[in-house]
Amino acid sequence: MIPLAIPNLSGNEARYLQECVESTFVSSVGPFVDRFEQMVAEASGAKFAVATSAGTTGLHAALAAVGVGRDDLVMLPAFTFIASANAIAQCGAEPWLFDCTAESWTINVPQLQQALETKTHRNQAGDLIHTPTGKRIAAILPVYTLGMPADMQPIVTLAKHYRLPIVADAAAALGATYHTTPIAQLGADLTVFSFNGNKTVTAGGGGAVVGQDEALVKRVRHLTTTARVGADYDHDVVGFNYRMTNLQAAVGCAQMEQLEGFVARKRAIATRYTQELASLPGCSPFPTPDWCDSACWFSGVIWPTETKEIREALRAEGVDARPFWKPMHLQKPYRDCPREGMDVTDSLWQHVLTLPCSTALTDTEQSNVIQAVKDYAAQEKAA
Ligand SMILES: *Cc1c(COP(=O)(O)O)cnc(C)c1O
């Protein structure tokens, strides 16, 4: 089976892990954690970074740090991985769900703007209130789908106007740029990455929260380390145990050394699928919005029909093809959340076919994947 997306551990991973064991620094303090934070900050163009145990825990800590709390609403595109919504729920808040655009698979900015204009008001305390539910709106959480930054310029303008913080779910977007601007400099207060096993760069598991405001990033660090003040079991708020371990960071550092090559390979794989498959009858390419240079975490094609049959046919040929995110308004925990129209999300999600795109995928393997898809299309046309 040609796998969908597996880690590529061809660098210094084993050597750095060995160093951890020999030095006994295996837990959440250690030189690799510090180095990993520096590497992530540098690669994303951020001034400050905090490594976390996962992308999800990083999102939770980031949302808590910008003040999201019980009974708040956070504006979120419905087309995302459930971790973004879960992080909101873990704050005791609820997502307010938005559509994405066909051109970018990221949040629909005109819809966001219209909802802010027509469905919100300020209460006497100066909070922005969602008029239909009476809930306070606490933040915007754009998602950088597949490693494509959302259209951040207008989002940042809206956020400033309505005085809302932005936490960006950039889980798979390390290496991407927006109009040549590095990913951490797009105006989000905090930007969150994931280093889960299926991401382009992995730490086995892990995350990172980056930002430009030292006090805010310090607050994230404080929250992720049980909110300890001083050495003597003294804690000032309800904190979390969300730190990355030195073992994870050892793998993460070895992977970060290869970031550039990995992203280049991901882009080449995506381009080739688009060139060879997007012109099949009824198919279309994954989007490439002109405002960004995507990190191309996953690649594939938009298939004309629901993808269950082709996925089964490809699996029988030894090709691991998968569907992509099932949107939040169709997930049991979030189906009653406030939401706007979902035209694009509803018509899109069942047509997304992701194809093998590991960085170590060979050209021959990709040729085999492409041939299997073409064969299926030809056979379907004949039937
Ligand atoms: C992978 C991913 C996450 C979750 O990251 P974990 O490290 O697995 O917790 C969150 N959001 C998006 C968009 C992701 O792709």
Ligand as a Chemical Component Dictionary entry (heavy atoms), coordinates in Angstrom:
data_LIG
# 
_chem_comp.id                   LIG 
_chem_comp.type                 NON-POLYMER 
_chem_comp.pdbx_formal_charge   0 
_chem_comp.three_letter_code    LIG 
# 
loop_
_chem_comp_atom.comp_id 
_chem_comp_atom.atom_id 
_chem_comp_atom.alt_atom_id 
_chem_comp_atom.type_symbol 
_chem_comp_atom.charge 
_chem_comp_atom.model_Cartn_x 
_chem_comp_atom.model_Cartn_y 
_chem_comp_atom.model_Cartn_z 
_chem_comp_atom.pdbx_ordinal 
LIG C1 C1 C 0 -3.604 18.546 12.790 1  
LIG C2 C2 C 0 -4.541 19.666 13.038 2  
LIG C3 C3 C 0 -4.863 20.071 14.345 3  
LIG C4 C4 C 0 -4.510 19.296 15.578 4  
LIG O1 O1 O 0 -3.215 19.157 15.884 5  
LIG P1 P1 P 0 -2.754 17.988 16.882 6  
LIG O2 O2 O 0 -1.307 18.219 17.005 7  
LIG O3 O3 O 0 -3.094 16.677 16.245 8  
LIG O4 O4 O 0 -3.483 18.185 18.172 9  
LIG C5 C5 C 0 -5.662 21.183 14.503 10 
LIG N1 N1 N 0 -6.141 21.866 13.456 11 
LIG C6 C6 C 0 -5.887 21.506 12.193 12 
LIG C7 C7 C 0 -6.417 22.336 11.077 13 
LIG C8 C8 C 0 -5.077 20.384 11.937 14 
LIG O5 O5 O 0 -4.842 20.036 10.666 15 
# 
loop_
_chem_comp_bond.comp_id 
_chem_comp_bond.atom_id_1 
_chem_comp_bond.atom_id_2 
_chem_comp_bond.value_order 
_chem_comp_bond.pdbx_ordinal 
LIG C1 C2 SING 1  
LIG C2 C3 SING 2  
LIG C2 C8 DOUB 3  
LIG C3 C4 SING 4  
LIG C3 C5 DOUB 5  
LIG C4 O1 SING 6  
LIG O1 P1 SING 7  
LIG P1 O2 DOUB 8  
LIG P1 O3 SING 9  
LIG P1 O4 SING 10 
LIG C5 N1 SING 11 
LIG N1 C6 DOUB 12 
LIG C6 C7 SING 13 
LIG C6 C8 SING 14 
LIG C8 O5 SING 15 
# 
